[in-house]
Amino acid sequence: MEVFWARGALAAEDVFAELESLGKWQAPTVKTLLNRLLKKGALRARKDNRRYVYSPVLTRNEWLSSESHGFLDRLFGGRVAPLVSHFSQQKKLSKKDIEDLKRVIRELDDEG
């Protein structure tokens, strides 16, 4: 999706060319991914002569909002605190992460 958000509408071969530089993507994998994204409604396709051109249905912010809510609902009952607690218990929070969380909490307190 990042490729589409950065470049807009693309044919499958253009997506493959972009992802090939990462070294892990092969054409059949890209086509499978495009089909899955089509079925999920994340992409739309239009016929352009003998090929299809794909474009994103959702903006990056819309997608992030949807995915993050789904993630929180599925794994943490829709609550952020248990998510943060889990990462802190797994020692996955850096000093910068903790500083950023404190800043966000202060900003939320100031708004309330």
C-alpha positions in Angstrom: 0.0 0.0 0.0 2.9 2.3 0.7 3.8 2.2 -3.0 0.3 3.3 -4.0 0.2 6.0 -1.4 3.5 7.4 -2.6 2.9 7.0 -6.4 -0.8 6.8 -7.0 -2.3 4.4 -9.6 0.0 1.7 -10.9 -0.1 -1.3 -13.1 1.1 -4.6 -11.6 4.4 -4.5 -13.4 5.1 -1.0 -11.9 4.3 -2.3 -8.4 6.6 -5.2 -9.0 9.4 -2.9 -10.2 9.0 -0.8 -7.1 9.0 -3.8 -4.7 11.7 -5.7 -6.6 14.3 -3.3 -5.2 13.6 -4.7 -1.7 14.9 -8.0 -3.0 12.1 -10.3 -1.6 9.3 -9.8 -4.0 8.6 -11.9 -7.0 6.0 -11.2 -9.7 3.6 -14.0 -8.6 3.8 -12.8 -5.0 2.9 -9.3 -6.0 0.0 -10.5 -8.1 -1.3 -12.5 -5.2 -1.0 -9.5 -2.9 -2.8 -7.3 -5.3 -5.7 -9.8 -5.6 -6.0 -10.0 -1.8 -6.0 -6.2 -1.5 -8.7 -6.0 -4.2 -10.8 -8.6 -2.3 -10.4 -6.7 0.9 -11.5 -3.5 -0.8 -8.2 -1.7 -0.2 -7.5 -1.3 -3.9 -9.7 -0.8 -7.0 -8.7 -1.8 -10.5 -9.6 -0.4 -13.9 -8.8 -2.0 -17.2 -6.3 -0.1 -19.4 -6.0 -1.9 -22.7 -4.5 -5.3 -21.9 -3.6 -4.6 -18.2 -5.2 -3.5 -15.0 -4.2 -0.3 -13.2 -4.6 -0.4 -9.5 -5.2 2.5 -7.1 -5.8 2.8 -3.4 -9.4 3.1 -2.1 -8.3 4.2 1.4 -5.8 7.0 2.3 -3.0 6.0 4.6 -4.6 7.7 7.6 -8.0 5.9 6.9 -6.2 2.6 6.7 -4.1 3.2 9.8 -7.2 4.1 11.8 -9.1 1.0 10.6 -6.2 -1.4 11.2 -5.3 0.1 14.6 -8.8 0.0 15.9 -9.2 -3.6 14.7 -5.9 -4.6 16.3 -6.8 -3.0 19.6 -10.3 -4.6 19.6 -9.0 -8.1 18.8 -6.1 -8.2 21.1 -6.7 -5.7 23.9 -10.4 -5.2 24.2 -10.2 -1.9 22.5 -8.0 -0.4 25.2 -4.6 1.3 24.7 -3.3 0.9 28.3 -3.0 -2.9 28.1 -1.2 -2.6 24.7 1.4 -0.2 26.3 1.7 -2.4 29.3 2.3 -5.5 27.1 5.2 -3.7 25.3 6.7 -2.4 28.5 6.7 -5.9 30.0 8.4 -7.2 26.8 11.0 -4.5 27.2 10.1 -3.1 23.7 9.8 0.5 24.8 12.9 2.7 24.3 13.6 5.8 26.4 12.4 7.8 23.4 9.2 5.8 23.3 8.6 6.5 26.9 9.3 10.2 26.5 6.9 10.3 23.5 4.2 8.6 25.5 4.6 11.0 28.4 4.3 13.9 26.0 1.2 12.5 24.4 -0.4 12.0 27.8 0.5 15.6 28.9 -1.1 16.9 25.7 -4.2 14.9 26.3 -4.4 16.2 29.9 -4.0 19.8 28.6 -6.9 19.3 26.2 -9.2 17.9 28.9 
